[in-house]
């Protein structure tokens, strides 16, 4: 069983780092064990929806008939983000289960951290030991531990 894992995420990247201690010096060290890039943020809108106008009839006041509407996007961005957050939560749960960790640390920007944690099973959330509300995915590996101290 690995003692601790650090999970760093934003909407485009998920990194899992193993926290261990050097055998001789006892100093903590981090090793990247997995990095995932969810598919959804990299898709263009044109990959998700069509740009064909005239799909829905639009009524004209006097005659009752008229042009065809372009339709509505129905909160496309929010839905895309919701799906990405679910994908991230599933990936985090999968990594933590595979690595069989006792405790884990988590870092994500404030706009998404709670949304991700809410989608994790209660036993997984219960093993969360430290949380940093910041995007650390682009921080050098050697500096990451300082954020959790």
N, C-alpha and C positions, 0 to 999 in steps of 0.2 A: 504494500500500500504506500503510495506517494503521500508524504505529509501535507504539502501545500502546492497549490497551483494558482497562478495569476492569470486571470482572463481580462484582456483588453479589447474593447470593441468600439466601433462607430458604425454608421450605416453601410460602410463599404468594406470593412475589414474586421476580422476576428482573429486575435492571436492568443494562444495558450502557451504559457511559460512555466516550466517546472522550477520551483524554488528548492534548492538543495544547499548543502554546506560542503565546502572543500574538505577532503579527508585529512589533510595535514594541518592546514591553518584554521579550519573551522569557520572561515569567512563564508557568508552567504553568496550564492551565485545563481544566476538565471540561465536557463537554456530554453530556446524556442523549440517546442515540441510539435506545434501545429499552427498553421495559418490558413484561414479560409476567407474567400471573397464571395459573399452571397451574390447570386445572379441578378436579382431584381434591381439594385441600384445602377447596374451597368447597362440595363436595357434602355433603349431610346423609346420615347413615347410612340413613335411610329411603329415600333415592334409590338406595342401593346394594343393600339387602337388604329382604325383606318382613318384616312382623311377624306373619305368619300362623302360629299355633301348630299343632302336630299334623301335621307333615310327615314325621316319621320315627317308626316304631314303637319303643316302649320295652318291654322284657320285664319282667314282674313275676315274681319268684322262684318262687312256688308254681304258678301256672297257665301260665306261659310267655307269657301275653298281658297286656296292660295298656294304659296310657294312651299317648298319642302324645307323643313328646319334642319339645321346642322346637328341637332341633338344637344345633349348636355354631357359634360364630363363627369358629373356625379361624384365629385370629390376624388378624382383619380389619384392625386398626389397623396392624400391621406390614406387611401386604400393601399397604395403601393408601400407606404411607410409601415402600415399595420402588418402587412404580409412579411416585409423584411424583418421587423421586430420579432415576429413569430418564428421565422426561420433562424434568426440569431439565438433566440431562447432555446429552440430545439437543438441547435448545434452545441450550445453551452452544456445543456443537459447530457447530450451524447458524449461529449469530451470528458465531463466530470465522471460519468459512469464508467467509461472505458479506462480512465486513469485511476479510478478507485481512490479518490482523495478523501482525506479526513476533513481538511479545511481548505477554503479557497478565498482568494482576494479578487475583487472586481473593480474595474474602472471603465466608465463610460460617461459621456457628457450629460449634464443634468437634464436635458430635454428628453433623453431616451432611457436613462438608467432604470428608473422605477418601472417603466413600461415593460422592459425586458424582465426584470426581477419578478413582476407580477405573474408572468407567464410560466415561470419555472415551478416545478412541483415543490410542495412545502418542505420535504426532507432536504432537497438541494439548497433551498433558501436558508434553511436552518444551519447549514454548515458554512455559510458565508461568514467569514471572520472580519474582514475589513473591506470597506467600500470607499472609493475615491470618485467624486463627481467631476471628472475631467477626462478629456480625450487624450489618452497616452499612447495611442497606436503608432505615432510617429516619433516618440521619444526614444533616444538611444537605450538599448537594453541595460547598459551599465548604470543608468540614472533612474530606472523605474522603481527600484526598491526604496529610494529616498522619498517617494510620494506616499508610501505606505507606512513610514515610520512615525 
